């Protein structure tokens, strides 16, 4: 076990009474379909005005973890106090981040050194480093199997890590370039985009074998992935043709599709409000309202350059977008949905 230096960041009371007190929420009246994303605050983040990547939110601890790829750091942000608590250094070209609240750990993919770095969520100290292919990126956790699955984008594999030992236990050949990975609690399996084959691979964590390959008609380079277990749908963002696909996981069939901003990437779901957010490299954020087994677009607007990563706090319904350069500095933009 090794301890890594972490840098504590003290921030003042930057957020006004409106942000701290929250809002009252309700679904829109029947027939009203337009939605506006209201900016509550731009909170300064530490480090240079360089690229961010994935986020992961621990709702139990109210901690949002943000991968600052360009700075090779991981930022821990407290959503209750609206303050940066820590900045963990030494995570070369960090892309993916995954908080595991039950274990009080955070897994980060340090792509610059082809490692998964495991951190203690409470002290932000390093617990382990694990070899994870040639380009580790997004991650998913299969709790029953005690495994984290890592998309090795360039290596065209999925890496399985046993969280009980923090050791790599399998390398699964995908036959194509890996996009994002997601765990499906309904089937108990892990799904990964194989973006150069325009298909979704299904992995059984008990055997680490691919048990199905689902073709995605209409997909071109399916990169982003999010699974909604309540409706048993997979939302798939294709950066090759700016399309959102809705896959019914029970029928294994694409049941809906819609347009997105250029180069869509990360998605977030507010299940209580039934809102799906899709962020894109072009800075456009698309918002869809869930309706049964399909979705309806209710908002699409330019937010900021490179606004490609997004997270939602399910308790407050606030939306968090790390922005690399707003008037020369990085900020965390906090927004809320408002119906018109």
Short mmCIF file of the C-alpha atoms (twelve columns), coordinates in Angstrom:
data_MODEL
# 
_entry.id   MODEL 
# 
loop_
_atom_site.group_PDB 
_atom_site.id 
_atom_site.type_symbol 
_atom_site.label_atom_id 
_atom_site.label_alt_id 
_atom_site.label_comp_id 
_atom_site.label_asym_id 
_atom_site.label_seq_id 
_atom_site.Cartn_x 
_atom_site.Cartn_y 
_atom_site.Cartn_z 
_atom_site.pdbx_PDB_model_num 
ATOM 1   C CA . UNK A 1   0.000   0.000   0.000   1 
ATOM 2   C CA . UNK A 2   1.366   3.407   -0.927  1 
ATOM 3   C CA . UNK A 3   0.219   6.849   0.048   1 
ATOM 4   C CA . UNK A 4   0.155   9.487   -2.643  1 
ATOM 5   C CA . UNK A 5   0.430   13.185  -2.011  1 
ATOM 6   C CA . UNK A 6   -2.849  14.996  -2.266  1 
ATOM 7   C CA . UNK A 7   -3.442  18.695  -2.299  1 
ATOM 8   C CA . UNK A 8   -6.218  20.110  -0.154  1 
ATOM 9   C CA . UNK A 9   -8.007  23.029  -1.695  1 
ATOM 10  C CA . UNK A 10  -9.843  25.591  0.350   1 
ATOM 11  C CA . UNK A 11  -12.596 27.491  -1.353  1 
ATOM 12  C CA . UNK A 12  -14.688 30.362  -0.065  1 
ATOM 13  C CA . UNK A 13  -18.436 30.680  -0.066  1 
ATOM 14  C CA . UNK A 14  -18.808 31.126  -3.785  1 
ATOM 15  C CA . UNK A 15  -22.407 30.103  -4.168  1 
ATOM 16  C CA . UNK A 16  -25.358 32.352  -3.397  1 
ATOM 17  C CA . UNK A 17  -28.469 31.620  -1.381  1 
ATOM 18  C CA . UNK A 18  -30.362 30.377  -4.459  1 
ATOM 19  C CA . UNK A 19  -27.836 27.634  -5.096  1 
ATOM 20  C CA . UNK A 20  -27.576 26.470  -1.499  1 
ATOM 21  C CA . UNK A 21  -31.321 26.480  -0.762  1 
ATOM 22  C CA . UNK A 22  -32.318 24.399  -3.818  1 
ATOM 23  C CA . UNK A 23  -35.572 24.352  -5.767  1 
ATOM 24  C CA . UNK A 24  -38.960 22.675  -5.686  1 
ATOM 25  C CA . UNK A 25  -39.423 20.089  -8.398  1 
ATOM 26  C CA . UNK A 26  -42.395 18.763  -10.317 1 
ATOM 27  C CA . UNK A 27  -43.069 17.200  -13.664 1 
ATOM 28  C CA . UNK A 28  -44.366 19.584  -16.335 1 
ATOM 29  C CA . UNK A 29  -48.094 19.895  -17.049 1 
ATOM 30  C CA . UNK A 30  -49.457 17.707  -19.830 1 
ATOM 31  C CA . UNK A 31  -48.655 19.159  -23.232 1 
ATOM 32  C CA . UNK A 32  -45.745 21.300  -22.053 1 
ATOM 33  C CA . UNK A 33  -42.577 19.998  -23.645 1 
ATOM 34  C CA . UNK A 34  -39.858 22.636  -23.597 1 
ATOM 35  C CA . UNK A 35  -37.124 22.721  -20.991 1 
ATOM 36  C CA . UNK A 36  -34.492 25.304  -20.093 1 
ATOM 37  C CA . UNK A 37  -31.186 24.577  -18.340 1 
ATOM 38  C CA . UNK A 38  -30.638 27.445  -15.908 1 
ATOM 39  C CA . UNK A 39  -27.083 28.193  -14.757 1 
ATOM 40  C CA . UNK A 40  -26.802 28.526  -10.981 1 
ATOM 41  C CA . UNK A 41  -23.060 29.053  -10.685 1 
ATOM 42  C CA . UNK A 42  -19.645 28.713  -12.274 1 
ATOM 43  C CA . UNK A 43  -17.393 27.441  -9.473  1 
ATOM 44  C CA . UNK A 44  -13.624 27.850  -10.034 1 
ATOM 45  C CA . UNK A 45  -11.695 24.585  -10.206 1 
ATOM 46  C CA . UNK A 46  -7.972  24.160  -9.486  1 
ATOM 47  C CA . UNK A 47  -5.385  23.574  -12.165 1 
ATOM 48  C CA . UNK A 48  -4.804  24.835  -15.689 1 
ATOM 49  C CA . UNK A 49  -7.436  25.504  -18.360 1 
ATOM 50  C CA . UNK A 50  -7.075  22.033  -19.910 1 
ATOM 51  C CA . UNK A 51  -9.298  19.106  -20.792 1 
ATOM 52  C CA . UNK A 52  -11.576 17.266  -18.356 1 
ATOM 53  C CA . UNK A 53  -13.008 13.799  -18.871 1 
ATOM 54  C CA . UNK A 54  -15.352 11.511  -16.908 1 
ATOM 55  C CA . UNK A 55  -17.124 12.260  -13.624 1 
ATOM 56  C CA . UNK A 56  -18.523 9.923   -10.972 1 
ATOM 57  C CA . UNK A 57  -20.884 10.859  -8.147  1 
ATOM 58  C CA . UNK A 58  -21.152 9.243   -4.711  1 
ATOM 59  C CA . UNK A 59  -24.628 10.289  -3.571  1 
ATOM 60  C CA . UNK A 60  -24.084 8.859   -0.076  1 
ATOM 61  C CA . UNK A 61  -21.066 11.055  0.632   1 
ATOM 62  C CA . UNK A 62  -22.212 13.921  -1.637  1 
ATOM 63  C CA . UNK A 63  -18.854 13.751  -3.412  1 
ATOM 64  C CA . UNK A 64  -18.386 14.401  -7.118  1 
ATOM 65  C CA . UNK A 65  -15.128 13.101  -8.574  1 
ATOM 66  C CA . UNK A 66  -13.878 14.804  -11.742 1 
ATOM 67  C CA . UNK A 67  -11.026 13.567  -13.938 1 
ATOM 68  C CA . UNK A 68  -8.901  16.550  -14.981 1 
ATOM 69  C CA . UNK A 69  -7.179  14.813  -17.873 1 
ATOM 70  C CA . UNK A 70  -5.011  17.741  -18.986 1 
ATOM 71  C CA . UNK A 71  -3.649  18.247  -15.462 1 
ATOM 72  C CA . UNK A 72  -3.326  14.521  -14.588 1 
ATOM 73  C CA . UNK A 73  -5.325  15.132  -11.407 1 
ATOM 74  C CA . UNK A 74  -8.555  13.936  -9.821  1 
ATOM 75  C CA . UNK A 75  -10.747 16.582  -8.180  1 
ATOM 76  C CA . UNK A 76  -13.030 15.764  -5.248  1 
ATOM 77  C CA . UNK A 77  -15.933 18.228  -4.982  1 
ATOM 78  C CA . UNK A 78  -18.414 18.385  -2.082  1 
ATOM 79  C CA . UNK A 79  -21.862 19.140  -3.529  1 
ATOM 80  C CA . UNK A 80  -23.301 20.177  -0.142  1 
ATOM 81  C CA . UNK A 81  -20.757 22.894  0.622   1 
ATOM 82  C CA . UNK A 82  -20.046 23.586  -3.071  1 
ATOM 83  C CA . UNK A 83  -16.325 23.384  -2.352  1 
ATOM 84  C CA . UNK A 84  -13.347 21.492  -3.755  1 
ATOM 85  C CA . UNK A 85  -12.100 19.197  -0.992  1 
ATOM 86  C CA . UNK A 86  -9.024  17.719  -2.612  1 
ATOM 87  C CA . UNK A 87  -6.957  17.503  -5.767  1 
ATOM 88  C CA . UNK A 88  -5.115  14.195  -6.178  1 
ATOM 89  C CA . UNK A 89  -1.964  14.517  -8.288  1 
ATOM 90  C CA . UNK A 90  0.147   12.023  -10.205 1 
ATOM 91  C CA . UNK A 91  -2.603  10.328  -12.252 1 
ATOM 92  C CA . UNK A 92  -1.050  10.571  -15.687 1 
ATOM 93  C CA . UNK A 93  -3.645  11.475  -18.365 1 
ATOM 94  C CA . UNK A 94  -6.546  10.387  -16.164 1 
ATOM 95  C CA . UNK A 95  -9.631  9.573   -18.249 1 
ATOM 96  C CA . UNK A 96  -12.142 7.431   -16.389 1 
ATOM 97  C CA . UNK A 97  -13.283 7.638   -12.772 1 
ATOM 98  C CA . UNK A 98  -15.642 5.365   -10.855 1 
ATOM 99  C CA . UNK A 99  -16.723 5.857   -7.230  1 
ATOM 100 C CA . UNK A 100 -17.747 2.722   -5.323  1 
ATOM 101 C CA . UNK A 101 -19.615 4.040   -2.255  1 
ATOM 102 C CA . UNK A 102 -20.020 0.648   -0.566  1 
ATOM 103 C CA . UNK A 103 -16.239 0.178   -0.587  1 
ATOM 104 C CA . UNK A 104 -15.361 3.845   0.075   1 
ATOM 105 C CA . UNK A 105 -13.045 3.673   -2.915  1 
ATOM 106 C CA . UNK A 106 -12.492 5.484   -6.175  1 
ATOM 107 C CA . UNK A 107 -11.030 3.833   -9.281  1 
ATOM 108 C CA . UNK A 108 -9.298  6.088   -11.820 1 
ATOM 109 C CA . UNK A 109 -7.894  5.114   -15.214 1 
ATOM 110 C CA . UNK A 110 -4.490  6.769   -15.580 1 
ATOM 111 C CA . UNK A 111 -4.126  6.254   -19.311 1 
ATOM 112 C CA . UNK A 112 -0.700  7.868   -19.479 1 
ATOM 113 C CA . UNK A 113 0.762   4.956   -17.533 1 
ATOM 114 C CA . UNK A 114 -1.823  2.320   -18.519 1 
ATOM 115 C CA . UNK A 115 -2.868  1.749   -14.925 1 
ATOM 116 C CA . UNK A 116 -5.981  1.791   -12.774 1 
ATOM 117 C CA . UNK A 117 -5.218  3.723   -9.608  1 
ATOM 118 C CA . UNK A 118 -7.319  2.858   -6.537  1 
ATOM 119 C CA . UNK A 119 -7.914  5.596   -3.959  1 
ATOM 120 C CA . UNK A 120 -9.390  5.661   -0.475  1 
ATOM 121 C CA . UNK A 121 -12.436 7.911   -0.789  1 
ATOM 122 C CA . UNK A 122 -12.179 9.182   2.773   1 
ATOM 123 C CA . UNK A 123 -8.509  10.165  2.862   1 
ATOM 124 C CA . UNK A 124 -7.748  10.422  -0.875  1 
ATOM 125 C CA . UNK A 125 -4.696  8.191   -0.415  1 
ATOM 126 C CA . UNK A 126 -3.572  5.603   -2.928  1 
ATOM 127 C CA . UNK A 127 -4.308  1.958   -2.215  1 
ATOM 128 C CA . UNK A 128 -3.131  0.168   -5.374  1 
ATOM 129 C CA . UNK A 129 -2.078  0.410   -9.005  1 
ATOM 130 C CA . UNK A 130 -3.229  -2.212  -11.485 1 
ATOM 131 C CA . UNK A 131 -2.112  -2.883  -15.047 1 
ATOM 132 C CA . UNK A 132 -5.068  -2.346  -17.390 1 
ATOM 133 C CA . UNK A 133 -4.122  -2.725  -21.055 1 
ATOM 134 C CA . UNK A 134 -2.816  -0.040  -23.410 1 
ATOM 135 C CA . UNK A 135 -5.537  2.647   -23.195 1 
ATOM 136 C CA . UNK A 136 -7.789  2.198   -20.132 1 
ATOM 137 C CA . UNK A 137 -10.795 4.496   -20.268 1 
ATOM 138 C CA . UNK A 138 -14.383 4.037   -18.965 1 
ATOM 139 C CA . UNK A 139 -15.304 1.639   -16.161 1 
ATOM 140 C CA . UNK A 140 -18.266 -0.325  -14.767 1 
ATOM 141 C CA . UNK A 141 -18.769 -2.277  -11.533 1 
ATOM 142 C CA . UNK A 142 -20.441 -5.692  -11.251 1 
ATOM 143 C CA . UNK A 143 -21.102 -5.942  -7.478  1 
ATOM 144 C CA . UNK A 144 -22.135 -9.596  -7.245  1 
ATOM 145 C CA . UNK A 145 -18.914 -10.664 -8.950  1 
ATOM 146 C CA . UNK A 146 -16.811 -8.091  -7.054  1 
ATOM 147 C CA . UNK A 147 -15.291 -6.897  -10.332 1 
ATOM 148 C CA . UNK A 148 -14.558 -3.616  -12.049 1 
ATOM 149 C CA . UNK A 149 -14.550 -3.746  -15.850 1 
ATOM 150 C CA . UNK A 150 -12.336 -1.351  -17.807 1 
ATOM 151 C CA . UNK A 151 -12.680 -0.470  -21.475 1 
ATOM 152 C CA . UNK A 152 -9.271  -0.655  -23.163 1 
ATOM 153 C CA . UNK A 153 -10.140 1.513   -26.140 1 
ATOM 154 C CA . UNK A 154 -6.999  1.095   -28.253 1 
ATOM 155 C CA . UNK A 155 -6.227  -2.415  -26.989 1 
ATOM 156 C CA . UNK A 156 -9.651  -3.649  -28.160 1 
ATOM 157 C CA . UNK A 157 -10.211 -5.515  -24.885 1 
ATOM 158 C CA . UNK A 158 -12.103 -5.357  -21.607 1 
ATOM 159 C CA . UNK A 159 -10.049 -5.732  -18.423 1 
ATOM 160 C CA . UNK A 160 -11.638 -7.355  -15.354 1 
ATOM 161 C CA . UNK A 161 -10.305 -6.411  -11.893 1 
ATOM 162 C CA . UNK A 162 -11.232 -8.195  -8.670  1 
ATOM 163 C CA . UNK A 163 -11.896 -5.444  -6.103  1 
ATOM 164 C CA . UNK A 164 -11.242 -7.848  -3.190  1 
ATOM 165 C CA . UNK A 165 -7.591  -8.179  -4.210  1 
ATOM 166 C CA . UNK A 166 -7.232  -5.244  -6.609  1 
ATOM 167 C CA . UNK A 167 -5.714  -7.565  -9.180  1 
ATOM 168 C CA . UNK A 168 -6.465  -8.058  -12.859 1 
ATOM 169 C CA . UNK A 169 -8.216  -11.393 -13.306 1 
ATOM 170 C CA . UNK A 170 -9.184  -11.409 -16.996 1 
ATOM 171 C CA . UNK A 171 -8.552  -9.728  -20.331 1 
ATOM 172 C CA . UNK A 172 -11.477 -10.175 -22.705 1 
ATOM 173 C CA . UNK A 173 -10.893 -9.746  -26.441 1 
ATOM 174 C CA . UNK A 174 -13.687 -7.680  -28.013 1 
ATOM 175 C CA . UNK A 175 -12.706 -7.993  -31.668 1 
ATOM 176 C CA . UNK A 176 -12.939 -4.227  -32.076 1 
ATOM 177 C CA . UNK A 177 -12.251 -0.905  -30.434 1 
ATOM 178 C CA . UNK A 178 -13.877 -0.508  -27.007 1 
ATOM 179 C CA . UNK A 179 -16.230 2.335   -26.179 1 
ATOM 180 C CA . UNK A 180 -17.868 2.835   -22.792 1 
ATOM 181 C CA . UNK A 181 -18.925 0.021   -20.440 1 
ATOM 182 C CA . UNK A 182 -21.999 -0.244  -18.196 1 
ATOM 183 C CA . UNK A 183 -23.346 -2.753  -15.668 1 
ATOM 184 C CA . UNK A 184 -26.946 -3.943  -16.006 1 
ATOM 185 C CA . UNK A 185 -28.383 -4.954  -12.596 1 
ATOM 186 C CA . UNK A 186 -31.372 -6.642  -14.249 1 
ATOM 187 C CA . UNK A 187 -29.359 -9.270  -16.142 1 
ATOM 188 C CA . UNK A 188 -26.313 -9.043  -13.892 1 
ATOM 189 C CA . UNK A 189 -24.138 -8.658  -16.985 1 
ATOM 190 C CA . UNK A 190 -21.773 -5.983  -18.270 1 
ATOM 191 C CA . UNK A 191 -22.319 -4.337  -21.643 1 
ATOM 192 C CA . UNK A 192 -19.589 -2.634  -23.649 1 
ATOM 193 C CA . UNK A 193 -19.744 -0.679  -26.879 1 
ATOM 194 C CA . UNK A 194 -17.586 -2.204  -29.606 1 
ATOM 195 C CA . UNK A 195 -17.475 1.018   -31.538 1 
ATOM 196 C CA . UNK A 196 -15.638 -0.146  -34.634 1 
ATOM 197 C CA . UNK A 197 -18.153 -2.978  -35.128 1 
ATOM 198 C CA . UNK A 198 -21.291 -0.916  -34.347 1 
ATOM 199 C CA . UNK A 199 -22.415 -3.501  -31.817 1 
ATOM 200 C CA . UNK A 200 -22.884 -4.034  -28.101 1 
ATOM 201 C CA . UNK A 201 -21.026 -6.914  -26.440 1 
ATOM 202 C CA . UNK A 202 -22.573 -8.591  -23.384 1 
ATOM 203 C CA . UNK A 203 -20.183 -10.085 -20.807 1 
ATOM 204 C CA . UNK A 204 -21.108 -12.566 -18.068 1 
ATOM 205 C CA . UNK A 205 -19.074 -11.567 -14.962 1 
ATOM 206 C CA . UNK A 206 -19.242 -15.142 -13.632 1 
ATOM 207 C CA . UNK A 207 -17.173 -16.439 -16.549 1 
ATOM 208 C CA . UNK A 208 -15.757 -13.241 -18.111 1 
ATOM 209 C CA . UNK A 209 -16.988 -14.538 -21.455 1 
ATOM 210 C CA . UNK A 210 -18.895 -12.667 -24.140 1 
ATOM 211 C CA . UNK A 211 -22.337 -14.279 -24.168 1 
ATOM 212 C CA . UNK A 212 -23.967 -12.123 -26.857 1 
ATOM 213 C CA . UNK A 213 -23.227 -9.532  -29.514 1 
ATOM 214 C CA . UNK A 214 -26.101 -7.170  -30.259 1 
ATOM 215 C CA . UNK A 215 -26.039 -5.396  -33.656 1 
ATOM 216 C CA . UNK A 216 -26.962 -1.706  -33.580 1 
ATOM 217 C CA . UNK A 217 -28.583 -0.694  -36.887 1 
ATOM 218 C CA . UNK A 218 -28.192 3.030   -37.434 1 
ATOM 219 C CA . UNK A 219 -25.061 3.249   -35.273 1 
ATOM 220 C CA . UNK A 220 -21.761 4.703   -36.434 1 
ATOM 221 C CA . UNK A 221 -18.947 4.484   -33.874 1 
ATOM 222 C CA . UNK A 222 -21.136 3.880   -30.790 1 
ATOM 223 C CA . UNK A 223 -19.059 5.341   -27.963 1 
ATOM 224 C CA . UNK A 224 -21.276 6.631   -25.115 1 
ATOM 225 C CA . UNK A 225 -23.373 4.153   -23.142 1 
ATOM 226 C CA . UNK A 226 -25.827 4.405   -20.260 1 
ATOM 227 C CA . UNK A 227 -28.215 1.729   -18.939 1 
ATOM 228 C CA . UNK A 228 -31.568 2.486   -17.312 1 
ATOM 229 C CA . UNK A 229 -32.498 -0.590  -15.234 1 
ATOM 230 C CA . UNK A 230 -36.007 0.682   -14.419 1 
ATOM 231 C CA . UNK A 231 -37.065 0.626   -18.073 1 
ATOM 232 C CA . UNK A 232 -34.348 -1.896  -19.035 1 
ATOM 233 C CA . UNK A 233 -33.068 0.316   -21.824 1 
ATOM 234 C CA . UNK A 234 -29.596 1.070   -23.089 1 
ATOM 235 C CA . UNK A 235 -28.934 4.590   -24.356 1 
ATOM 236 C CA . UNK A 236 -26.156 4.683   -26.935 1 
ATOM 237 C CA . UNK A 237 -24.456 7.847   -28.201 1 
ATOM 238 C CA . UNK A 238 -22.787 7.508   -31.611 1 
ATOM 239 C CA . UNK A 239 -20.074 10.081  -32.263 1 
ATOM 240 C CA . UNK A 240 -19.670 9.010   -35.885 1 
ATOM 241 C CA . UNK A 241 -23.126 10.195  -36.986 1 
ATOM 242 C CA . UNK A 242 -24.425 12.285  -34.043 1 
ATOM 243 C CA . UNK A 243 -27.228 9.868   -33.168 1 
ATOM 244 C CA . UNK A 244 -28.818 8.624   -29.965 1 
ATOM 245 C CA . UNK A 245 -30.054 5.037   -30.120 1 
ATOM 246 C CA . UNK A 246 -32.506 3.567   -27.600 1 
ATOM 247 C CA . UNK A 247 -32.041 -0.183  -27.240 1 
ATOM 248 C CA . UNK A 248 -34.712 -2.320  -25.557 1 
ATOM 249 C CA . UNK A 249 -32.584 -4.811  -23.616 1 
ATOM 250 C CA . UNK A 250 -35.471 -7.264  -23.226 1 
ATOM 251 C CA . UNK A 251 -36.132 -7.472  -26.967 1 
ATOM 252 C CA . UNK A 252 -32.513 -6.756  -28.004 1 
ATOM 253 C CA . UNK A 253 -33.855 -4.250  -30.494 1 
ATOM 254 C CA . UNK A 254 -33.301 -0.563  -31.262 1 
ATOM 255 C CA . UNK A 255 -36.700 1.011   -30.627 1 
ATOM 256 C CA . UNK A 256 -35.968 4.732   -31.113 1 
ATOM 257 C CA . UNK A 257 -33.327 7.151   -32.322 1 
ATOM 258 C CA . UNK A 258 -32.780 10.910  -32.466 1 
ATOM 259 C CA . UNK A 259 -30.173 13.524  -33.366 1 
ATOM 260 C CA . UNK A 260 -27.483 14.872  -31.030 1 
ATOM 261 C CA . UNK A 261 -24.850 17.589  -30.992 1 
ATOM 262 C CA . UNK A 262 -21.623 16.895  -32.880 1 
ATOM 263 C CA . UNK A 263 -19.387 14.248  -31.276 1 
ATOM 264 C CA . UNK A 264 -21.638 13.163  -28.365 1 
ATOM 265 C CA . UNK A 265 -19.859 11.606  -25.414 1 
ATOM 266 C CA . UNK A 266 -20.998 11.320  -21.773 1 
ATOM 267 C CA . UNK A 267 -24.606 10.788  -20.649 1 
ATOM 268 C CA . UNK A 268 -26.379 11.188  -17.323 1 
ATOM 269 C CA . UNK A 269 -29.855 10.145  -16.189 1 
ATOM 270 C CA . UNK A 270 -32.146 11.746  -13.621 1 
ATOM 271 C CA . UNK A 271 -34.529 8.840   -13.042 1 
ATOM 272 C CA . UNK A 272 -36.924 10.720  -10.769 1 
ATOM 273 C CA . UNK A 273 -37.548 13.488  -13.293 1 
ATOM 274 C CA . UNK A 274 -37.211 11.113  -16.243 1 
ATOM 275 C CA . UNK A 275 -34.557 13.264  -17.921 1 
ATOM 276 C CA . UNK A 276 -31.659 11.963  -20.009 1 
ATOM 277 C CA . UNK A 277 -28.741 14.334  -20.624 1 
ATOM 278 C CA . UNK A 278 -26.264 13.868  -23.486 1 
ATOM 279 C CA . UNK A 279 -23.155 16.075  -23.539 1 
ATOM 280 C CA . UNK A 280 -21.000 16.529  -26.634 1 
ATOM 281 C CA . UNK A 281 -17.554 17.702  -27.678 1 
ATOM 282 C CA . UNK A 282 -19.219 20.441  -29.712 1 
ATOM 283 C CA . UNK A 283 -20.515 21.960  -26.472 1 
ATOM 284 C CA . UNK A 284 -24.137 21.107  -27.216 1 
ATOM 285 C CA . UNK A 285 -26.135 19.441  -24.429 1 
ATOM 286 C CA . UNK A 286 -29.249 17.526  -25.538 1 
ATOM 287 C CA . UNK A 287 -31.986 16.722  -23.014 1 
ATOM 288 C CA . UNK A 288 -34.609 14.005  -23.524 1 
ATOM 289 C CA . UNK A 289 -37.698 13.201  -21.492 1 
ATOM 290 C CA . UNK A 290 -38.373 9.505   -20.993 1 
ATOM 291 C CA . UNK A 291 -41.741 8.250   -22.187 1 
ATOM 292 C CA . UNK A 292 -42.197 4.518   -21.712 1 
ATOM 293 C CA . UNK A 293 -39.693 2.746   -23.941 1 
ATOM 294 C CA . UNK A 294 -38.796 5.851   -25.922 1 
ATOM 295 C CA . UNK A 295 -37.620 9.429   -25.413 1 
ATOM 296 C CA . UNK A 296 -38.653 12.889  -26.565 1 
ATOM 297 C CA . UNK A 297 -36.154 15.696  -27.040 1 
ATOM 298 C CA . UNK A 298 -37.156 18.661  -24.866 1 
ATOM 299 C CA . UNK A 299 -34.020 20.823  -25.023 1 
ATOM 300 C CA . UNK A 300 -30.864 21.235  -27.062 1 
ATOM 301 C CA . UNK A 301 -28.483 24.130  -26.640 1 
ATOM 302 C CA . UNK A 302 -24.850 25.153  -26.782 1 
ATOM 303 C CA . UNK A 303 -23.517 25.361  -23.214 1 
ATOM 304 C CA . UNK A 304 -19.783 25.937  -23.647 1 
ATOM 305 C CA . UNK A 305 -16.863 24.699  -25.704 1 
ATOM 306 C CA . UNK A 306 -15.890 21.070  -24.904 1 
ATOM 307 C CA . UNK A 307 -18.855 20.547  -22.554 1 
ATOM 308 C CA . UNK A 308 -18.627 16.795  -23.166 1 
ATOM 309 C CA . UNK A 309 -18.834 15.478  -19.599 1 
ATOM 310 C CA . UNK A 310 -21.927 15.623  -17.395 1 
ATOM 311 C CA . UNK A 311 -23.195 14.308  -14.047 1 
ATOM 312 C CA . UNK A 312 -26.478 14.606  -12.141 1 
ATOM 313 C CA . UNK A 313 -27.166 14.726  -8.408  1 
ATOM 314 C CA . UNK A 314 -30.389 12.670  -8.048  1 
ATOM 315 C CA . UNK A 315 -31.217 14.314  -4.721  1 
ATOM 316 C CA . UNK A 316 -31.138 17.940  -5.876  1 
ATOM 317 C CA . UNK A 317 -31.483 17.370  -9.659  1 
ATOM 318 C CA . UNK A 318 -28.535 19.693  -10.215 1 
ATOM 319 C CA . UNK A 319 -26.439 19.074  -13.310 1 
ATOM 320 C CA . UNK A 320 -22.632 19.385  -13.192 1 
ATOM 321 C CA . UNK A 321 -20.442 20.151  -16.216 1 
ATOM 322 C CA . UNK A 322 -16.675 20.682  -15.822 1 
ATOM 323 C CA . UNK A 323 -15.572 23.286  -18.376 1 
ATOM 324 C CA . UNK A 324 -11.932 23.626  -19.255 1 
ATOM 325 C CA . UNK A 325 -11.794 27.275  -20.248 1 
ATOM 326 C CA . UNK A 326 -14.264 29.938  -19.192 1 
ATOM 327 C CA . UNK A 327 -12.523 33.290  -19.498 1 
ATOM 328 C CA . UNK A 328 -9.152  31.610  -19.137 1 
ATOM 329 C CA . UNK A 329 -9.856  29.336  -16.160 1 
ATOM 330 C CA . UNK A 330 -11.501 25.969  -15.488 1 
ATOM 331 C CA . UNK A 331 -14.893 25.983  -13.778 1 
ATOM 332 C CA . UNK A 332 -17.601 23.593  -12.680 1 
ATOM 333 C CA . UNK A 333 -20.874 24.823  -14.141 1 
ATOM 334 C CA . UNK A 334 -23.904 23.970  -12.009 1 
ATOM 335 C CA . UNK A 335 -27.269 23.969  -13.788 1 
ATOM 336 C CA . UNK A 336 -30.864 23.004  -13.054 1 
ATOM 337 C CA . UNK A 337 -33.720 22.059  -15.409 1 
ATOM 338 C CA . UNK A 338 -36.730 24.362  -15.552 1 
ATOM 339 C CA . UNK A 339 -39.863 23.645  -17.547 1 
ATOM 340 C CA . UNK A 340 -41.536 26.230  -19.750 1 
# 
